[in-house]
Amino acid sequence: FERGEDFARAGVVKDAGDDPDVTHGALICAQVRRGAPGAGVRFFAGEGVGVVTRPGLPLAPGEPAINPTPRKMMVETIIEASAKIGVGADADIEISVPGGEELAKHTLNGRLGIVGGLSILGTTGIVTPFSCAAWIDSIHRGVDVARASGLTHVAGTTGSTSEAAVKRLHDLPETSLIEMGDFVGGLLKYLRTHPVARVTIGGGFAKMTKLAQGRLDLHSGRSSVDFARLAQTAREVGAGEEIAALIERANSALEALQIGQSAGIDLSAPVARAAWKTAARALDAAESELEIIIFDREGVLLARTPFQRAQT
């Protein structure tokens, strides 16, 4: 804590607990100065805090990337403190995160048009372990930015390989690409109420198999491939019992895929079709056409469904 003639500054080290957050251990600083009479509470981006440059976010371009809820909490505190000492609630608040510009390179801020540092997010000030809320919020903001930019095609991908492959296939701009990771459900459910004309979901065989089997959270710790069901899928496309048994005993989805390929059985196509049905139920938007694309680990296309209306 530091106090000067016309300012006060304090900082706290963020403890994200078990939540996967790049700001874990970062120093978050706030500096408050008396503002001009009648100016109200104004916010400024200090070192390591980004600035909004694109429409579609909850903040206008040019504003520091301090989200509405943290702003509201700080304004309420300023009003309360000012009332106690009998002065107007006029204050200039600068938030800074030393090293934040480097940390921001590991977030989705660049794609969202937030430059120069991190975003100050939050709803309660309390971290919920394993909530992954920040990632899902970034997915939602990515959709908002794409829509505000007039884009009609959004592609959600599970990782960098599928993202690069989808980008090449459709020649999409960066703003159309949503790094959804494991949170396909979070993306599709948001698109249900914030629709675009075309939606692509792309990923590797293992994660798309989970989607095909009804999973909307594709994380390995929260869902797994049902190899008995995958073996049944193989039977439905012509595999004999010997091959189906090998697939059921496979140690990984990749091994199951390779067993099928060696026997001339294409598992990726039926998996893509089943994944489309799961995704369409989650999206359920008559305005949107949906496709599923499955890639191998090198980004080579294995299977692709045609765009179809995602209404169940």
C-alpha positions as CSV (number, residue, x, y, z in Angstrom):
1,F,0.0,0.0,0.0
2,E,1.2,3.5,-0.8
3,R,-0.3,6.9,-0.1
4,G,0.7,10.2,-1.6
5,E,-0.5,13.8,-1.4
6,D,-3.3,13.2,-4.0
7,F,-3.4,9.5,-4.6
8,A,-3.5,6.1,-2.9
9,R,-2.2,2.9,-4.5
10,A,-2.7,-0.7,-3.4
11,G,-1.9,-4.1,-4.9
12,V,-2.8,-7.7,-4.3
13,V,-1.3,-11.0,-5.7
14,K,-4.0,-13.0,-7.4
15,D,-4.5,-16.6,-6.2
16,A,-6.4,-18.5,-8.8
17,G,-6.5,-21.7,-6.8
18,D,-7.1,-24.6,-9.1
19,D,-8.7,-22.5,-11.9
20,P,-6.6,-22.5,-15.1
21,D,-5.8,-18.8,-15.2
22,V,-2.7,-17.1,-16.6
23,T,-3.0,-14.3,-14.1
24,H,-2.3,-16.7,-11.1
25,G,0.4,-15.1,-9.1
26,A,0.2,-11.7,-10.9
27,L,0.2,-8.5,-9.0
28,I,-3.0,-6.5,-9.6
29,C,-2.7,-2.8,-8.7
30,A,-5.2,-0.1,-8.3
31,Q,-4.4,3.6,-8.0
32,V,-7.1,6.2,-7.1
33,R,-6.8,10.0,-7.5
34,R,-9.4,12.6,-6.7
35,G,-11.2,13.4,-9.9
36,A,-12.5,16.7,-11.3
37,P,-15.7,17.9,-9.6
38,G,-18.7,16.4,-11.3
39,A,-16.6,14.1,-13.5
40,G,-17.8,10.9,-11.6
41,V,-15.7,7.8,-11.6
42,R,-13.4,7.4,-14.6
43,F,-11.3,4.3,-15.4
44,F,-7.8,4.2,-17.0
45,A,-5.6,1.4,-18.3
46,G,-2.2,1.3,-16.5
47,E,0.7,-0.9,-17.3
48,G,-0.3,-4.4,-18.5
49,V,-4.1,-3.6,-18.9
50,G,-5.5,-3.7,-22.4
51,V,-7.6,-1.3,-24.4
52,V,-10.6,-2.3,-26.4
53,T,-10.2,-1.6,-30.2
54,R,-13.2,-3.5,-31.7
55,P,-17.0,-3.3,-31.4
56,G,-18.9,-6.2,-30.0
57,L,-17.6,-6.2,-26.4
58,P,-19.4,-4.9,-23.4
59,L,-17.1,-1.8,-23.6
60,A,-16.8,0.7,-26.4
61,P,-13.6,0.9,-28.5
62,G,-11.0,3.1,-26.7
63,E,-12.1,2.1,-23.3
64,P,-9.7,0.3,-20.9
65,A,-10.5,-3.4,-20.8
66,I,-12.1,-3.3,-17.3
67,N,-15.4,-5.2,-17.5
68,P,-18.7,-3.7,-16.4
69,T,-19.1,-5.8,-13.2
70,P,-15.6,-4.9,-11.8
71,R,-16.4,-1.3,-12.7
72,K,-19.7,-1.4,-10.9
73,M,-18.1,-2.8,-7.8
74,M,-15.4,-0.1,-7.8
75,V,-17.9,2.7,-8.4
76,E,-20.1,1.5,-5.5
77,T,-17.0,1.5,-3.2
78,I,-16.1,5.0,-4.3
79,I,-19.6,6.2,-3.7
80,E,-19.7,4.6,-0.2
81,A,-16.2,6.0,0.8
82,S,-17.0,9.5,-0.6
83,A,-20.3,9.6,1.4
84,K,-18.5,8.8,4.6
85,I,-16.2,11.9,4.3
86,G,-18.8,14.1,2.7
87,V,-17.3,14.7,-0.7
88,G,-18.5,14.1,-4.3
89,A,-17.9,10.6,-5.7
90,D,-15.3,11.9,-8.3
91,A,-12.3,9.6,-8.8
92,D,-9.8,8.5,-11.4
93,I,-9.0,4.8,-11.1
94,E,-6.1,3.3,-12.9
95,I,-5.7,-0.5,-12.9
96,S,-2.3,-2.0,-13.7
97,V,-0.8,-5.5,-13.9
98,P,3.0,-5.5,-14.2
99,G,4.0,-7.9,-16.9
100,G,0.4,-8.1,-18.1
101,E,1.2,-7.4,-21.7
102,E,3.3,-10.5,-21.9
103,L,0.7,-12.6,-20.0
104,A,-2.0,-11.4,-22.4
105,K,-0.2,-13.2,-25.3
106,H,-1.4,-16.4,-23.7
107,T,-5.1,-15.3,-23.7
108,L,-7.7,-14.6,-26.4
109,N,-7.4,-10.9,-26.0
110,G,-5.6,-10.3,-29.3
111,R,-8.3,-12.0,-31.3
112,L,-11.0,-10.0,-29.4
113,G,-9.3,-6.8,-30.3
114,I,-8.0,-6.0,-26.8
115,V,-4.4,-4.7,-27.2
116,G,-1.7,-3.8,-24.8
117,G,-2.5,-6.1,-21.9
118,L,-5.0,-8.2,-19.9
119,S,-8.7,-7.7,-19.3
120,I,-10.0,-7.2,-15.8
121,L,-12.9,-9.6,-15.6
122,G,-15.0,-11.0,-12.8
123,T,-18.4,-11.2,-11.3
124,T,-17.9,-11.6,-7.6
125,G,-14.2,-11.3,-6.9
126,I,-14.2,-14.9,-5.8
127,V,-12.5,-17.6,-7.9
128,T,-14.5,-20.8,-8.3
129,P,-12.1,-23.7,-8.8
130,F,-12.4,-25.5,-12.1
131,S,-15.1,-23.2,-13.2
132,C,-13.2,-22.2,-16.4
133,A,-15.6,-19.3,-16.5
134,A,-13.0,-16.9,-17.9
135,W,-12.5,-19.2,-21.0
136,I,-16.2,-19.5,-21.6
137,D,-16.6,-15.8,-21.2
138,S,-13.9,-15.3,-23.8
139,I,-15.8,-17.7,-26.2
140,H,-18.9,-15.6,-25.8
141,R,-17.0,-12.3,-26.4
142,G,-15.5,-13.9,-29.5
143,V,-19.0,-14.5,-30.9
144,D,-20.0,-11.0,-30.0
145,V,-17.0,-9.5,-31.8
146,A,-17.6,-11.6,-34.9
147,R,-21.3,-10.6,-35.0
148,A,-20.5,-6.9,-34.4
149,S,-18.0,-7.1,-37.2
150,G,-20.7,-8.3,-39.6
151,L,-19.3,-11.8,-40.0
152,T,-21.8,-14.5,-40.8
153,H,-19.6,-17.6,-40.3
154,V,-18.1,-18.6,-37.0
155,A,-15.8,-21.6,-36.5
156,G,-15.2,-23.2,-33.2
157,T,-12.1,-25.4,-32.9
158,T,-10.6,-27.6,-30.3
159,G,-7.0,-26.6,-30.8
160,S,-4.4,-24.9,-33.0
161,T,-4.1,-27.7,-35.6
162,S,-7.9,-27.8,-36.3
163,E,-8.0,-24.0,-36.2
164,A,-5.3,-23.6,-38.8
165,A,-7.0,-26.3,-41.0
166,V,-10.4,-24.7,-40.8
167,K,-9.0,-21.3,-41.5
168,R,-7.3,-22.7,-44.7
169,L,-10.4,-24.6,-45.8
170,H,-12.8,-21.7,-45.5
171,D,-10.4,-18.8,-45.9
172,L,-11.8,-17.3,-42.7
173,P,-10.6,-14.1,-41.1
174,E,-9.1,-14.3,-37.6
175,T,-12.2,-12.8,-36.0
176,S,-14.3,-15.7,-37.2
177,L,-12.2,-18.3,-35.4
178,I,-13.3,-19.2,-31.9
179,E,-10.8,-21.2,-29.8
180,M,-13.5,-23.1,-27.9
181,G,-11.1,-25.8,-26.6
182,D,-13.2,-28.4,-24.8
183,F,-16.2,-26.1,-24.3
184,V,-18.2,-26.9,-27.4
185,G,-21.4,-26.8,-25.4
186,G,-20.6,-23.3,-24.1
187,L,-20.1,-22.1,-27.7
188,L,-23.2,-23.8,-29.2
189,K,-25.6,-22.7,-26.5
190,Y,-24.4,-19.1,-26.8
191,L,-24.8,-19.3,-30.6
192,R,-28.4,-20.5,-30.0
193,T,-29.3,-17.1,-28.7
194,H,-26.7,-15.1,-30.6
195,P,-27.0,-16.8,-34.0
196,V,-24.9,-16.5,-37.2
197,A,-25.7,-17.9,-40.6
198,R,-23.0,-20.6,-40.6
199,V,-21.3,-22.5,-37.8
200,T,-18.3,-24.9,-38.2
201,I,-17.2,-27.2,-35.4
202,G,-13.7,-28.6,-36.1
203,G,-11.5,-30.9,-34.1
204,G,-9.6,-34.1,-33.9
205,F,-11.0,-37.6,-34.0
206,A,-11.0,-38.2,-30.2
207,K,-12.8,-35.1,-29.2
208,M,-15.3,-35.3,-32.0
209,T,-16.0,-38.9,-31.0
210,K,-16.9,-37.6,-27.5
211,L,-19.2,-35.1,-29.2
212,A,-20.7,-37.8,-31.3
213,Q,-21.5,-39.8,-28.1
214,G,-23.4,-36.8,-26.6
215,R,-20.7,-35.0,-24.7
216,L,-20.6,-31.2,-24.7
217,D,-17.6,-30.9,-22.4
218,L,-14.7,-32.6,-24.2
219,H,-12.1,-32.4,-21.4
220,S,-10.3,-35.7,-20.8
221,G,-11.0,-35.3,-17.0
222,R,-14.7,-34.8,-17.5
223,S,-15.6,-37.1,-20.4
224,S,-14.1,-40.1,-22.1
225,V,-14.5,-42.1,-25.3
226,D,-16.9,-45.0,-25.0
227,F,-15.1,-47.7,-26.9
228,A,-18.0,-50.1,-26.8
229,R,-20.1,-47.6,-28.6
230,L,-17.3,-46.9,-31.0
231,A,-17.1,-50.6,-31.8
232,Q,-20.8,-50.6,-32.4
233,T,-20.3,-47.7,-34.8
234,A,-17.7,-49.8,-36.6
235,R,-20.1,-52.7,-36.9
236,E,-22.8,-50.4,-38.4
237,V,-20.4,-49.4,-41.2
238,G,-19.3,-53.0,-42.0
239,A,-16.7,-54.1,-39.5
240,G,-16.7,-57.7,-38.6
241,E,-16.6,-58.9,-35.0
242,E,-12.8,-59.4,-34.9
243,I,-12.2,-55.7,-35.9
244,A,-15.0,-54.5,-33.6
245,A,-13.5,-56.4,-30.7
246,L,-10.1,-54.8,-31.4
247,I,-11.7,-51.3,-31.5
248,E,-13.5,-52.0,-28.2
249,R,-10.1,-52.9,-26.6
250,A,-8.2,-50.0,-28.1
251,N,-6.2,-47.8,-25.7
252,S,-7.0,-44.6,-27.5
253,A,-9.4,-43.1,-30.0
254,L,-6.4,-42.8,-32.4
255,E,-5.6,-46.5,-32.1
256,A,-9.3,-47.3,-32.8
257,L,-9.3,-45.1,-35.8
258,Q,-6.1,-46.8,-37.1
259,I,-7.5,-50.3,-36.5
260,G,-10.5,-49.3,-38.6
261,Q,-8.4,-47.8,-41.3
262,S,-6.2,-50.9,-41.6
263,A,-9.4,-52.9,-42.2
264,G,-10.8,-50.5,-44.7
265,I,-13.4,-49.2,-42.2
266,D,-13.8,-45.4,-42.1
267,L,-14.9,-44.5,-38.5
268,S,-14.5,-40.7,-39.0
269,A,-17.5,-40.3,-41.3
270,P,-20.1,-41.9,-39.0
271,V,-18.6,-40.1,-36.1
272,A,-18.9,-36.8,-37.9
273,R,-22.6,-37.5,-38.7
274,A,-23.3,-38.4,-35.1
275,A,-21.4,-35.3,-33.8
276,W,-23.5,-33.1,-36.1
277,K,-26.7,-34.5,-34.4
278,T,-25.3,-33.7,-30.9
279,A,-24.2,-30.3,-31.9
280,A,-27.5,-29.5,-33.7
281,R,-29.4,-30.3,-30.6
282,A,-27.3,-28.0,-28.6
283,L,-27.4,-25.2,-31.2
284,D,-31.1,-25.6,-32.2
285,A,-31.1,-22.5,-34.3
286,A,-33.2,-22.4,-37.4
287,E,-31.2,-19.4,-38.7
288,S,-27.9,-21.3,-38.6
289,E,-26.4,-23.9,-40.9
290,L,-24.0,-26.3,-39.1
291,E,-21.1,-28.5,-40.3
292,I,-18.7,-30.8,-38.5
293,I,-15.1,-31.3,-39.7
294,I,-12.7,-34.0,-38.3
295,F,-9.0,-33.6,-38.9
296,D,-6.0,-35.9,-38.1
297,R,-3.1,-34.6,-36.0
298,E,-1.4,-33.0,-39.0
299,G,-4.6,-31.1,-39.9
300,V,-5.5,-33.4,-42.8
301,L,-9.3,-33.7,-43.3
302,L,-10.7,-37.0,-42.4
303,A,-14.5,-36.4,-42.6
304,R,-16.9,-33.5,-43.1
305,T,-20.6,-33.2,-43.0
306,P,-22.4,-30.8,-45.3
307,F,-23.9,-27.6,-44.0
308,Q,-27.4,-28.2,-42.8
309,R,-30.0,-26.3,-40.8
310,A,-29.4,-26.9,-37.1
311,Q,-33.0,-27.1,-36.0
312,T,-34.2,-30.1,-34.0
